[in-house]
Amino acid sequence: MTRRIIVILVLALAIGATASQGEWRMRIHKGATTEEHILAEIDSLTFHQHLIPPMVLVPAGTFIMGDGVAYCGVDEHQVTLTRGFYLGQHEVTNQEYLEAVQWAYDHGYVTATIASVMDNLDESTEELLDLDDPDCEIGFSGGIFSLRDAGDGINPDHPAIEVSWYGSVRYCDWLSLQSGLPRAYDVIENPSWEDWMCNGGHPYSAEGYRLPTDAEWEYAAQWDDERIYPWGDEDPDCSRANIYGCVGRTSPVGSYPDAPAALGLSDMTGNVWEWCNDCHECNLGIDPVTDPAGPASGVCRVRRGGSYINVDHYLRCASRDDGFTDSSSNVGFRASRTITP
């Protein structure tokens, strides 16, 4: 994501000095390299502040995935994650997504109309953001994205919604591009592109930003005592999460006590469902696995955590829902990244 400060150069002094003192040039030093530019030929400078959403460290470890009760979480089996990872402290917000998609638009990575944002990477034209939906809190006009009132004011700190699964993984790719990292979802390099496999089917070794795997999400949510809900074993209520019967729509990220508190994660349950990387399969079996990447293909993706319209059946750490890849008013996401050596 970027925030911009445009600095207009006043060149009169430099141009006037050219005749008597020679041509003014600007040198930019980066490590052992130097770039030189003729000052009189520069119209403006654009400074970009590169911002990554706050992330927390989740150490590698082993846990029991599933709890014998939860929806699509009945199967219990040991899962070992051999690599630690960073996970977004909260769901990606409207402001964070707006700044990222503006950067992507300015660089030609997306196309946009007042109704929709479409992908423009890797020969893809998938819809990333449904601007035409009345619940969407981001708008577009004249090349500029802005926040809009979708019914209860301007909400920069609410989770971004109406983002498709493709829109969530492209957000991760935009972070990678800004950071100079290989894209996790480079479907030209990894040509199983009908399935958008992360890092060619090896998400844990991806260098760039990506969605958390199904196993990573549950591992972080129940850290580190096999708790039923992210805050513990107590039943859900409106003091613990934005769930059915509480707010009625999204709330600002971090509005509820961090849970699990040991990691400082917010809204792992309630507010909005969260996209995961994996294709969905309900029954995962009981055999121990290491670094599971999920099924190789599928029409649905895993969603986790429940939302503001869900009850406790979907709020358990082990509950695993499926969703088609299109957008919704109660689905968002958070980014992750494998810890690199």
N, C-alpha and C positions, 0 to 999 in steps of 0.2 A: 504494500500500500504506500501511497505517497501523499504528502502534503506539499503544495507548491508555493514558492516565493519567486516571482518574476522580477528580475533586476534589469532595468533598462539602462544601457550604458550611454553616458554622455560622451560623445567622441570628438567634440569640437576641439578640445585641447590637443588630443592626440593627433588629429588630422592637421591642425594648424602647425603642430610641431614637426610634421613630417618633412616639410620643405627645408627647415633649417637644421634639424637634428637627425634626419634619416627616418626610416620607416619603423614605427613602434610595433613590437610583437609581444605576444603573451606566451610564456612557457608553462606547461602543466607537467609537474614531476610526479611520477607514480613508480615507486621503487627504483629500478635501474633504467626505466624508460622515461623519455621526455617527448611531449608533443608540443609543437610550436604553431601558433596561429597569428595571422596578421590582424592586429587590433582593429584597424579601420574597416575590416570586412565583417566584424562581428556586430550583429544587430542587438542581441540580448543574450543573457545567461539565464538558465533555468536550474535552480537548486532543488534536488529531490531529497526529502527526508524519508529514508527507508524504514518502515515500521512493521514489525512482526507482532501479531497478537501475543499477549502474555501467555507463557507456557510453563508447565511444571514438569519436573523430572519424575518419571516412573521407573524404578529400578527393575532389572531383569528378575525373574523368579518363577516359581511353580505354584499353581493353584488348582482347585477343583472347579471346572466349568460346568454349569448346570446346577440345579438344586433339587431335582426330583419333583418339583411342583410347577414351576413357572411355564408360561406359554412357550413352546418350542425350546424349553430348557429342562425338560424332564430327564433327558440322558445326562448322567454325571460321569465325567472322565477327567483324568489328570492332564493338565496342559502345562508345558514348560516353555517359557519365553526366554530365549537365550540372550536377547539384546534389550537393554533399556531403551526407553523412548521418551520424547517430549510430547506432551498432550496439552492442547489448548486449555487454559485455566477456565475459560467460559466458552459458550457458544459464540460463533462469529456474529458480530453485531451488524445492524444496518449500516452504521457509519464505516465500519471496517470493510464491509463488502462494497459499499459505494466507492470508497477510495481505490480499492483494488480494481473494480470493473472500469472505473474511469481511466486508470493507468493502462489497462488492457486495451481499451478502446483507442486511446491516444497512440498506442503502438501497433494498432492494426490486428490485434489478437482476437477481437470480437467485432461483430457488426451489430447495430442497434437501430430500432425504430421506437416510436412511442409505445408500441405494444409488446416488444420482446427484445431480449438480448440473445444473439445467436453466436455459436462458436465459429472461429475462423482460423483454427489451428489444425494441422494434420489432415486437411481436406474434410474436416468435420463441419456440419452445419446444425448440430444439436442445439435445442433451446436450452439456455443456461438460466435465464431469469424471466419469469412471466410478469412483465410490467403491466399487462392489460388486466390482470386480476385485481379486483377492488381491494383485496387484503394486502397487496404488495405495498411496501412503504418506501420504495425507491421509484423515482420517475426519470424520464429522459426527454430532453428537448434541445434542439440546436447544438448537438454535440456535447452537452453537459448533463451529467447525472446529478440528481438532487434528492433530498428526502422529501416525502410528501405526507400529508395527513390522510391516513386511511380510516379515520373514524374517531380516534382519541388523541389527536395531537401529533406533533413531530417526535419520533422516538428513536434517536440515534443509538441508544444503548440497549434497545430490544434486539433479540436475535433476528437475523436476516431470515425471511421466509419467502415462499414462492421461488425457492432455488431448487432446481432439479438436481438429481445425483450428479449429472454431468457438470452443472454449475458449481457444485461443491468441489469436485476434483480439479476443475479448471482454476478455481481460486487457489488451490494448493500449487498448481503449476505456475500461476502468476507469481506467487511468493518465491518459488524456486528460480524463476527467470530473473526476478529482481535481485536475488541473492547470489546469482552466478552459479547456481547448482543445476545438475542434470534434472530434467523434468521426470517425475515418477510416472506420469501418464503420457509419455512420448510414444504415441501409437504408430509412428513411422519407424522408430527404432525397434519397437516391440509389436510386430504386425498382427497380433490377435485383436484387431481393433474393433471387431464386432462386439467384443466383450470388454474392451477397455481395461485389459489386465494391467495391474500396477507393476511396473518394473519387470515386464515379461512374465508375470506370475510369481515374482519373488519380492513381495512388499517389504520384508524385513531388511533386505539389503539395499533398498532404495536410498539414494543420497538426498534426494529432494523431499519437499513437503508432500504429504499425502493424507488420506483419511486413515483413522485408526482401523486396524483389523477388528473383526468381531471379537476375537479372543482378547486383544489388548483393551478394548472398551470395557468388557466385563471384569477383567483383571484390575483395572484402575477403579471401577465403580465399587468393588467389594474389598478394596485394599484395607488391611491385609489379613482379614480374619473371617472370611467367608460369610460376611454379614448379609442379611436378607435385602436390605435397602442401603443406599450409600451412606445414610446417617446412622444405621444400626439395625436393630431388629424391631423397633417400635413401629406401630402402624402409621401409614401416611396421614398427614393432616395439613391444613393450610399454613401452619407455622413452619413446615419442613420443606414444602415444594409447591409450585404453582400447578395444581392438578384440578380435576373436575370439581366444580362447585366453589372454587376460590375466586380467581380474578375474572375468568371468562374469556380471556385472550392472553397474549404474551405479556410478560413483565420484564423490567430491566434485568440484564444478566447480573448475577451476584446479589440479588435481592434477598436470598435466603442463606442461612448459615452454611458455610462451606462444608461439603460432604462428598467423599470422606475427608474429614478435617486434617488427617495426617498428611494428605497431599495438597489440600487447599483448593480442590476442584469445586466448581459451582454448577448447579443445575444439571447434575448427572441424571436426575429424575425430574420429570415435569418440564414445564415451559414449552419446549418443542421436542419432538422426536429428533434423533441425530443419525444422519447417514453414516454407515460404516463402509469399508472398502469391499467386503466380501459379497459375492453372490449368495443368495439365501438357500439354505436347506434346513428343514425343521429338525430332523433327527440326526444328531451328530455321532451317535454310537457311544460305546463305553471304553474303547481302547485308548491308552495313553498316547498323546501326540506332542510333538515339538514344533514350535513356530508354525501353527496351522494357517494356511492362506485361504481356506474355504474352497468351495467347488470351483472347477475350472470354467464353468459357464452357467448361465441362468438368466431368466427374464426379470427376476426381482433382486433387489439388494437388501441387505440387512439394515433395519432401523432399530435404534436402541433408546431406552429411557422413558418412553411415554411422553405425554404432552399435557397441556392445560385442559384437554377434554377427556382425559383417561383416568381410570380408577386403578386400585391397587393391583389388579390382575396383570397389568402391563408395566407396573412400576418397579418390580423386583429386579435386582441386579442381573439375574439370570434370564429374564424374559427377553425373547428374541422375536421381533416382528419382521414381516417382509413388506416391501413396497415396490411398486413399479417405479421407474426412474424419473417420472415426471414430478413436477413441483406441487406443493400443497401449502395451505395456510398454517399448518401446525408441524411442519418439518423443517429443521435447520441442520447445522453440523458444527463440528469443531475440527481443527487441523491437528496433525501430529507429524512427528519426524523421528526416524531412528537415530539413536546416538551413534555418531561416527567416531572411529578411533582417532 
